[in-house]
């Protein structure tokens, strides 16, 4: 079985021929190139690391955006301000 690499989105397809259309990004089969098993593993490992990096960045951003102790955050704070309630409570 061969490994086919979508050069648009890095999807790896296993089969005798590339798919007619990439199931991930929709690229035409002309965008696929045959790669070795080792190259396919390296591409997948890089994709996994990129996903981990994105998740870490999202966690850090969420931590930065969290309100400190005793403060309302997110929509509850917005609802309290809309009602004119300065206590930080939404009710």
Backbone as CSV, one residue per row, in Angstrom:
resi,resn,N_x,N_y,N_z,CA_x,CA_y,CA_z,C_x,C_y,C_z
1,UNK,0.838,-1.177,0.000,0.000,0.000,0.000,0.887,1.245,0.000
2,UNK,0.495,2.243,-0.761,1.277,3.477,-0.891,0.723,4.559,0.026
3,UNK,1.574,5.550,0.285,1.187,6.723,1.071,1.154,7.925,0.139
4,UNK,0.059,8.661,0.167,-0.116,9.846,-0.670,-0.297,11.056,0.226
5,UNK,0.496,12.090,-0.032,0.516,13.313,0.782,-0.174,14.438,0.026
6,UNK,-1.213,15.020,0.645,-1.854,16.204,0.061,-0.949,17.396,0.359
7,UNK,-0.451,18.035,-0.687,0.477,19.156,-0.508,-0.233,20.435,-0.084
8,UNK,-1.561,20.406,-0.052,-2.321,21.583,0.376,-2.517,21.576,1.892
9,UNK,-2.975,20.425,2.437,-3.323,20.392,3.862,-2.554,19.355,4.680
10,UNK,-1.663,18.608,4.055,-0.836,17.593,4.714,-1.575,16.317,5.089
11,UNK,-2.752,16.118,4.551,-3.470,14.864,4.771,-2.673,13.717,4.160
12,UNK,-2.639,12.571,4.845,-1.971,11.380,4.322,-3.040,10.347,3.975
13,UNK,-3.029,9.912,2.722,-3.961,8.886,2.244,-3.183,7.599,2.012
14,UNK,-3.733,6.497,2.475,-3.105,5.191,2.243,-3.938,4.459,1.202
15,UNK,-3.278,4.032,0.126,-3.966,3.309,-0.934,-3.068,3.170,-2.152
16,UNK,-3.557,2.419,-3.119,-2.773,2.219,-4.337,-2.714,3.475,-5.200
17,UNK,-3.738,4.336,-5.077,-3.818,5.561,-5.874,-4.275,6.703,-4.970
18,UNK,-3.967,7.932,-5.332,-4.470,9.054,-4.533,-5.985,9.164,-4.724
19,UNK,-6.677,9.752,-3.764,-8.119,9.941,-3.936,-8.392,10.976,-5.029
20,UNK,-9.555,10.916,-5.616,-9.931,11.895,-6.644,-9.952,13.304,-6.067
21,UNK,-10.331,13.387,-4.785,-10.458,14.681,-4.105,-10.046,14.472,-2.653
22,UNK,-9.298,15.405,-2.096,-8.866,15.303,-0.698,-10.100,15.391,0.209
23,UNK,-10.268,14.436,1.128,-11.430,14.479,2.018,-11.351,15.584,3.071
24,UNK,-10.177,16.164,3.250,-10.016,17.215,4.254,-10.204,18.604,3.652
25,UNK,-9.488,18.891,2.570,-9.516,20.250,2.013,-10.165,20.345,0.639
26,UNK,-10.445,19.202,0.015,-11.103,19.221,-1.286,-10.178,19.403,-2.472
27,UNK,-8.875,19.363,-2.248,-7.920,19.539,-3.349,-8.024,18.386,-4.344
28,UNK,-7.767,18.687,-5.595,-7.771,17.700,-6.675,-6.642,16.689,-6.472
29,UNK,-6.805,15.498,-7.057,-5.786,14.459,-6.882,-4.420,14.865,-7.419
30,UNK,-4.360,15.867,-8.280,-3.074,16.335,-8.796,-2.211,16.973,-7.708
31,UNK,-2.819,17.297,-6.561,-2.084,17.909,-5.447,-1.458,16.865,-4.516
32,UNK,-1.675,15.579,-4.818,-1.099,14.511,-4.008,0.215,14.045,-4.592
33,UNK,1.168,13.769,-3.710,2.449,13.185,-4.118,2.684,11.930,-3.289
34,UNK,3.322,10.944,-3.905,3.624,9.722,-3.180,4.793,9.971,-2.237
35,UNK,4.678,9.465,-1.017,5.744,9.600,-0.021,6.018,8.223,0.587
36,UNK,7.197,8.082,1.144,7.560,6.833,1.812,6.833,6.745,3.156
37,UNK,6.871,5.575,3.750,6.262,5.387,5.068,6.925,6.304,6.093
38,UNK,8.239,6.431,6.015,8.968,7.293,6.947,8.563,8.766,6.766
39,UNK,8.449,9.212,5.525,8.021,10.594,5.270,6.603,10.823,5.786
40,UNK,5.731,9.838,5.592,4.358,9.946,6.085,4.339,10.087,7.611
41,UNK,5.180,9.320,8.296,5.270,9.401,9.757,5.765,10.784,10.195
42,UNK,6.759,11.314,9.472,7.294,12.636,9.810,6.242,13.724,9.611
43,UNK,5.483,13.625,8.528,4.423,14.608,8.264,3.377,14.546,9.367
44,UNK,2.982,13.339,9.756,1.991,13.176,10.820,2.521,13.699,12.146
45,UNK,3.772,13.433,12.446,4.364,13.920,13.696,4.379,15.446,13.720
46,UNK,4.697,16.057,12.594,4.708,17.522,12.512,3.300,18.071,12.709
47,UNK,2.298,17.421,12.097,0.912,17.847,12.278,0.506,17.738,13.737
48,UNK,0.897,16.641,14.394,0.571,16.459,15.802,1.198,17.555,16.658
49,UNK,2.451,17.902,16.384,3.131,18.942,17.148,2.475,20.300,16.918
50,UNK,2.091,20.579,15.678,1.412,21.846,15.377,0.083,21.937,16.122
51,UNK,-0.644,20.818,16.190,-1.906,20.799,16.924,-1.668,21.044,18.408
52,UNK,-0.649,20.404,18.980,-0.315,20.635,20.384,0.051,22.098,20.634
53,UNK,0.818,22.689,19.718,1.202,24.091,19.855,-0.022,25.000,19.829
54,UNK,-0.978,24.708,18.923,-2.210,25.501,18.862,-3.005,25.370,20.157
55,UNK,-3.103,24.146,20.680,-3.848,23.934,21.921,-3.187,24.643,23.097
56,UNK,-1.861,24.595,23.166,-1.149,25.295,24.235,-1.396,26.796,24.152
57,UNK,-1.381,27.340,22.935,-1.627,28.773,22.753,-3.046,29.137,23.185
58,UNK,-4.004,28.275,22.905,-5.385,28.540,23.307,-5.524,28.526,24.828
59,UNK,-4.840,27.595,25.486,-4.890,27.526,26.942,-4.267,28.774,27.543
60,UNK,-3.130,29.183,27.030,-2.468,30.391,27.542,-3.349,31.622,27.359
61,UNK,-3.980,31.741,26.211,-4.862,32.883,25.955,-6.046,32.866,26.917
62,UNK,-6.602,31.688,27.158,-7.717,31.581,28.098,-7.274,31.989,29.502
63,UNK,-6.082,31.579,29.894,-5.571,31.951,31.221,-5.385,33.463,31.335
64,UNK,-4.884,34.074,30.266,-4.674,35.523,30.269,-5.996,36.277,30.339
65,UNK,-7.046,35.707,29.743,-8.343,36.380,29.681,-9.199,36.154,30.924
66,UNK,-8.830,35.211,31.779,-9.624,34.945,32.976,-9.536,36.114,33.940
67,UNK,-10.665,36.396,34.575,-10.703,37.472,35.563,-10.047,36.996,36.846
68,UNK,-9.582,37.930,37.630,-8.957,37.593,38.906,-9.994,37.176,39.942
69,UNK,-9.553,36.789,41.140,-10.461,36.349,42.198,-11.462,37.441,42.566
70,UNK,-12.719,37.049,42.752,-13.736,38.001,43.179,-14.304,38.852,42.074
71,UNK,-13.860,38.657,40.856,-14.366,39.458,39.746,-15.268,38.611,38.880
72,UNK,-16.308,39.237,38.354,-17.156,38.544,37.388,-16.403,38.488,36.070
73,UNK,-16.699,37.487,35.296,-16.022,37.375,34.012,-17.010,37.030,32.925
74,UNK,-16.611,37.252,31.714,-17.388,36.821,30.548,-18.756,37.454,30.486
75,UNK,-19.765,36.669,30.091,-21.099,37.193,29.855,-21.782,37.627,31.151
76,UNK,-21.452,37.018,32.264,-22.067,37.419,33.524,-21.697,38.860,33.848
77,UNK,-20.459,39.226,33.622,-20.025,40.593,33.880,-20.737,41.544,32.937
78,UNK,-20.830,41.161,31.680,-21.516,41.993,30.695,-22.975,42.175,31.047
79,UNK,-23.653,41.123,31.499,-25.059,41.203,31.874,-25.236,42.121,33.073
80,UNK,-24.330,42.048,34.035,-24.413,42.899,35.210,-24.261,44.360,34.816
81,UNK,-23.356,44.660,33.908,-23.140,46.033,33.482,-24.323,46.564,32.691
82,UNK,-24.940,45.714,31.886,-26.096,46.139,31.103,-27.247,46.525,32.024
83,UNK,-27.440,45.766,33.104,-28.515,46.052,34.049,-28.180,47.241,34.949
84,UNK,-26.986,47.742,34.861,-26.584,48.843,35.720,-26.149,48.379,37.097
85,UNK,-25.961,47.089,37.240,-25.568,46.513,38.531,-24.049,46.494,38.606
86,UNK,-23.469,47.283,39.429,-22.017,47.385,39.541,-21.423,46.327,40.493
87,UNK,-22.267,45.501,41.090,-21.766,44.531,42.059,-21.038,43.375,41.374
88,UNK,-21.229,43.234,40.044,-20.598,42.137,39.338,-21.474,40.892,39.289
89,UNK,-22.626,40.946,39.937,-23.555,39.813,39.906,-24.479,39.989,38.702
90,UNK,-24.820,38.899,38.062,-25.661,38.990,36.868,-27.148,39.010,37.202
91,UNK,-27.528,38.648,38.433,-28.956,38.595,38.767,-29.465,39.861,39.330
